[in-house]
């Protein structure tokens, strides 16, 4: 019998006033509060909001995978 694993993937958007890294970190750490067994986080898009010609917020779109677990 072959062994392997299955993972769910969710898409998150984190925001930060200081950096893209902080935005991505916040997205993952916030998800970790309610999602168990996080495995991999992949930053898939970086952007920022601009107001009056100035950067207001950094945004990071992140795909996070976690191990699929059957409900018992």
C-alpha positions in Angstrom: 0.0 0.0 0.0 1.4 3.4 -1.0 1.8 6.0 1.7 1.4 9.7 1.2 -0.3 12.8 2.5 -3.0 15.2 1.4 -3.1 18.9 2.1 -5.6 21.7 2.0 -4.6 25.1 0.7 -6.1 28.4 1.8 -5.4 31.9 0.4 -4.8 34.7 2.9 -4.1 38.4 2.6 -2.0 40.0 5.4 -1.5 43.7 5.7 1.2 45.8 7.4 2.1 49.5 7.8 5.8 48.6 7.7 6.7 45.8 5.2 5.6 43.0 3.0 7.5 40.5 5.2 5.5 41.7 8.2 2.3 41.4 6.2 3.0 37.8 5.2 4.1 36.9 8.7 0.9 38.3 10.2 -1.2 36.3 7.7 0.5 33.0 8.6 0.6 33.6 12.4 -3.1 34.7 12.5 -4.1 31.6 10.6 -2.1 29.4 13.0 -4.4 30.6 15.8 -7.2 28.5 14.4 -5.8 26.2 11.7 -3.8 23.2 12.9 -0.8 21.6 11.4 0.3 24.4 9.0 3.1 23.1 6.7 4.1 25.6 3.9 3.3 29.2 3.2 3.9 30.6 -0.3 3.8 34.3 -1.1 2.0 34.6 -4.4 1.5 38.3 -4.7 2.8 41.6 -3.2 1.1 44.9 -3.5 0.5 48.1 -1.6 -2.2 50.7 -1.2 -1.3 54.2 -2.1 -3.0 57.4 -1.0 -2.0 60.9 -2.0 1.2 59.5 -3.7 2.3 57.8 -0.5 2.4 54.1 0.5 -0.2 53.5 3.2 -0.1 49.7 3.6 1.8 46.7 2.3 -0.2 43.6 1.4 1.0 40.1 0.9 -1.2 37.4 -0.6 -0.2 34.0 0.8 -1.2 30.4 0.1 -0.9 28.3 3.2 -1.1 24.5 3.2 -2.1 22.3 6.1 -2.5 18.6 6.5 -5.9 17.2 5.6 -7.5 15.4 8.5 -10.6 13.3 8.3 -13.3 14.2 10.7 -14.0 11.4 13.1 
